[in-house]
Structure formats: C-alpha cells, structure tokens
Amino acid sequence: MSTSASWPREVAAAILLVGLSLLAASCASPPLSIYTLEPSNSPSQAAPLTSRALVIEIRRVVIPDSLDTQDILIRDGSTLQRSSHGRWASRLSLGITRYLTGLLAARRPDALVTDQPQPEAPNDRIFLTISTFDVTSAGMATLEADWTIVPRNPAQPTRRQRARFTATGPVATDQDVVALMQTVLTQLADAMDIAKLR
C-alpha cells in the first residue's frame, strides 16, 4: 500500500526535475564572443631597425565617452543598441589605438611606429580625435576624425587634418559590425599618409 502510494509522488518529482532541466537549458544564454581589432596586413615578423630609424608615437585615440566601452554598439536613430552576444576585449579607444598603430606600422616598415612610451622623445607624435564612429542598423559605418602630427623638430610644421569616412555592408552579426569598423579605420590610416614623415 505504501509502495503504490509513493509511486505518484516519485513520478511527479521526476517530471518536475525534467521540466526544470529543460527550462534551465532554454534560458541559457549563447556563449559570449570576445572581439579584437586585428590588422590583416601587419607583418608577421618585425623587420630590424637601425639606430637612426624614425620613431613615430601614436597617442591613445580619443573617442566619445558613450562609445569608449567594451560593448559592441549599433546605432538605431538616436538609440545605441548593445550586442548581447559579443564584446570588445578592451575599451574601444585602446582597441582602435592598437589597430591603427598596426596599420601604420605596416605602411612604414623602416620606422618604429608605436603606441608605447619611449625612453627618448619620438621624431613625431600623432594625436587623433574621433568625434563620430557609428555603425547603423541600416549597415552604414561613419567615422569622422581629426588628427595632428607634431614633429620633435620645432623648425618643421605641425600638420593638422580632418576627414570623414563611410562604408556600407551587412550588420547581421557582430563580426559584420567589426568588419565595417575595420574598413573605415583602414580608410583613416590611408588618409593619415605617414609615408611623408622623414
């Protein structure tokens, strides 16, 4: 009698356990992906530099506070939508600085292009401010920036420039957004034209 009476309770407990397991599985969020900005054309092995090699220091890029997070953001009108599946490995300003340094170093293999402090004053310092850096839900990336190249030699002129860059593409995934951002950052690196620095 006691055995048959306990049977419905055991069945109910088993069903409850299975139900809770299924509920937990359905509520589990997808794995979080961590993204970095990586130059695709940076040299795999650094070329040796002479003691007289030009030293170009890239100062940390300044971007709007609303963008300087680890969130991957999409603009939808006046709203910034945060990705629930991906994040940057570091604050975006650091990622952009590292990315641009890699791009510019690939363009000047004869020079030391660095974002790290040096024991001696560099030949040139580059100060870069990004005022707009948006990827919209419609697939449009926009970057507006101004930069100043300050030479160590006071006899040489300081160079100032401002430009706007755009690119279009899919934004269905975080990787799409990252690719669009890399496209306009590459356009920026091209426009900076550090080949003229001597």
C-alpha positions in Angstrom: 0.0 0.0 0.0 2.8 2.4 0.9 4.7 1.5 -2.2 1.8 2.2 -4.5 1.0 5.5 -2.7 4.6 6.7 -3.1 4.7 5.9 -6.8 2.7 9.0 -8.0 5.0 11.2 -5.8 8.1 9.7 -7.4 6.7 10.2 -10.9 5.8 13.8 -10.1 9.2 14.5 -8.7 10.9 13.0 -11.8 8.6 15.1 -14.2 9.4 18.2 -12.2 13.1 17.5 -12.4 13.0 17.0 -16.1 10.9 20.2 -16.5 13.3 22.3 -14.5 16.3 20.9 -16.6 14.5 21.8 -19.8 13.7 25.2 -18.5 17.3 25.9 -17.5 18.5 24.8 -20.9 16.1 27.0 -22.7 17.1 30.0 -20.6 20.8 29.5 -21.0 22.3 32.4 -23.0 24.5 31.7 -26.0 28.3 31.9 -25.4 29.8 35.4 -25.4 32.3 36.1 -28.1 35.2 38.5 -27.4 36.4 40.6 -30.4 39.6 42.5 -31.1 40.5 44.8 -34.0 43.3 43.0 -35.8 45.2 44.4 -38.8 45.2 41.8 -41.6 48.2 43.2 -43.4 50.6 43.6 -40.4 54.0 41.9 -40.9 54.3 38.5 -39.2 57.9 39.3 -38.3 59.2 42.8 -37.4 62.0 44.0 -39.7 65.2 45.0 -37.9 65.6 48.8 -37.4 68.7 50.9 -37.5 69.7 53.2 -34.6 68.6 56.1 -36.8 65.2 54.8 -37.6 62.4 57.3 -37.4 60.2 56.9 -34.3 56.5 57.7 -34.6 54.4 57.7 -31.5 50.7 57.1 -31.7 49.0 58.7 -28.7 45.9 57.0 -27.3 42.9 57.8 -29.5 40.2 60.0 -28.0 36.6 58.8 -28.8 33.2 59.9 -27.4 32.6 58.6 -23.8 29.4 56.9 -24.9 31.5 54.6 -27.3 34.5 54.0 -25.1 33.3 50.8 -23.5 33.6 47.1 -24.2 30.1 47.0 -25.7 29.7 46.4 -29.4 27.1 49.0 -30.4 24.7 49.6 -33.3 23.0 52.9 -33.8 19.3 52.9 -34.5 18.3 56.5 -34.8 19.1 58.2 -31.5 19.4 54.8 -29.7 22.5 52.8 -29.2 21.8 49.0 -29.1 24.3 46.9 -27.2 25.1 43.4 -28.6 24.1 40.6 -26.2 26.4 38.1 -27.9 29.7 39.9 -28.2 32.1 42.4 -26.5 35.4 44.0 -27.2 38.4 42.5 -25.4 39.3 46.0 -24.1 37.9 49.5 -24.1 37.3 50.6 -27.7 39.8 53.5 -27.5 42.6 51.1 -26.7 41.5 48.7 -29.5 41.4 51.5 -32.0 44.8 52.8 -30.9 46.4 49.3 -31.3 44.7 48.7 -34.6 45.8 52.0 -36.2 49.3 51.5 -34.8 49.4 48.1 -36.6 48.1 49.6 -39.8 50.5 52.5 -39.8 53.5 50.3 -38.8 52.8 48.1 -41.9 52.9 51.3 -44.1 56.3 52.3 -42.6 58.4 49.2 -42.0 61.5 51.4 -42.0 60.3 53.3 -38.9 59.3 52.4 -35.3 55.6 53.1 -35.2 54.5 52.5 -31.6 51.8 53.3 -29.1 54.2 52.6 -26.2 56.2 55.2 -24.3 59.8 55.5 -25.5 62.9 56.5 -23.5 63.7 59.3 -25.9 61.4 61.8 -27.5 60.0 60.4 -30.8 60.5 62.2 -34.1 56.8 62.7 -34.5 53.7 62.3 -32.3 50.3 61.7 -33.7 47.2 62.9 -31.8 43.9 61.6 -33.1 40.4 62.5 -32.0 37.4 60.6 -33.3 34.2 62.7 -33.0 31.9 60.2 -34.7 32.2 56.4 -35.0 28.8 54.8 -35.7 27.5 51.7 -37.4 23.8 51.9 -38.0 21.2 49.2 -38.2 20.9 50.0 -41.9 24.5 49.0 -42.5 26.2 52.3 -42.8 29.5 53.0 -40.9 30.6 56.6 -40.4 33.9 57.8 -39.0 34.7 61.5 -38.5 38.2 62.3 -37.2 40.8 65.0 -36.9 44.5 64.4 -36.3 47.6 66.4 -35.6 51.1 65.3 -36.3 53.6 67.1 -34.1 57.3 66.9 -35.0 60.0 67.0 -32.4 61.9 69.5 -34.5 60.3 72.9 -33.9 61.5 74.1 -37.3 59.2 71.6 -39.0 55.5 72.5 -39.4 52.7 70.8 -37.4 50.3 69.0 -39.7 46.5 69.1 -39.0 43.8 67.4 -40.9 40.2 66.4 -40.6 38.2 63.9 -42.7 35.1 61.8 -42.9 34.9 58.2 -44.0 32.0 55.9 -44.8 31.4 52.3 -45.7 28.3 50.1 -46.2 27.8 46.4 -45.5 25.8 43.8 -43.6 25.3 44.1 -39.9 23.6 40.8 -39.2 26.3 39.6 -36.9 28.9 41.1 -34.5 31.6 40.0 -36.9 29.9 42.1 -39.7 29.9 45.1 -37.4 33.6 44.6 -36.6 34.5 44.3 -40.3 32.7 47.5 -41.2 34.5 49.3 -38.4 37.9 48.0 -39.6 37.0 49.2 -43.2 36.6 52.9 -42.1 39.6 52.7 -39.8 41.7 51.5 -42.7 40.5 54.4 -44.8 41.6 56.7 -41.9 45.1 55.1 -41.8 45.4 55.6 -45.6 44.4 59.3 -45.2 47.0 59.9 -42.5 49.7 59.3 -45.1 52.7 58.9 -42.7 54.9 58.0 -45.7 55.7 61.7 -45.9 57.3 61.8 -42.4 61.1 62.0 -42.6 
